[in-house]
Amino acid sequence: MTTSSPGPLVVAPATRAEWELVRAWCAEEGWNPGRADAGAFFAQDPDGFFLGRIGGEPVSAVSVVTYGDAYAFLGFYLVRPELRGRGLGLATWRTGLAHAGGRTVGLDGVPAQQDNYRRSGFAPAYRTARYVGEVPSPERPVTGIVPAGSVDPGQLAAYDSACHHAERPRFLSSWLTTPGHRALARVVDGRVTGYGVVRPSQDEARVGPLFADGPADAAALLDALAEAARGFGARSIAVDMPETNPAAARLAEERGLTPTFETARMYTGPVRPVATERVFGITTLELG
């Protein structure tokens, strides 16, 4: 950024191509974004991504992605470091939130920002911890794991719906088929008992979501996803696990993963209940 004075901020919708710059900003912040996430993000809500510009140069960002008529999720809230403290973020934030309309909005907030989010009407619901490490290869072959693409799409969509606050078929279809993503399901006696995705990221490979009926299904999927990550050259994985499912943290510890940082899930209002016992890893901190 070379602008010497703040100048007027103009906040407007961003294109998918422009959003690649925001991914680079996230990497600078240490957020470890997925390398090919943008396509699935924009598939869900192409109008939910905003850039603030000064003199035509991008300086701030936020996304507020809508899911149906009742729910939206806020992420990618960023201002270039050299321009922070000038009110640019708040102006960008307000434009993004307007896109949500009357929907309940969720976000995952780092501790340093949670008081600011409270002042904007967000209330904390639970904490999420990112677990990172190298999962050893299993001693025995993992059974029941199949490519997600071989499973009936309706079954997979129904499973996802039970674990998320809103239907998201457009996102799910793109997320499962994005080049580089490895999407796996566990099937027992012809029934889906969980699914997960791992993808190349800036640092560790990111796992998300990791949804499963119980610890055994989650462990089988996590082992298989870690093996898939090794297949594209990643030695370590990272997975964001909610405290609402204590079995998730136990699984992480059993596999030698360690917590690195935490966020708080916060909402502006009521949300549709989910099967918390199935949520071993959220999809992303950016889209919930």
Secondary structure, DSSP 8 states (H G I E B T S, - for coil): ---SS---EEEEE--HHHHHHHHHHHHHTT---BTT-HHHHHHH-TT-EEEEEETTEEEEEEEEEEETTTEEEEEEEEE-GGGTTSSHHHHHHHHHHHHHTTSEEEEEE-GGGHHHHHHTT-EEEEEEEEEEE-----SS---SEEEGGGS-HHHHHHHHHHHSSS--HHHHHHHHHSTT-EEEEEEETTEEEEEEEEE-BSSSEEEEEEEESSHHHHHHHHHHHHHHHHHTT-S-EEEEEETT-HHHHHHHHHTT-EEEEEEEEEESS------GGGEEE-S-TTT-
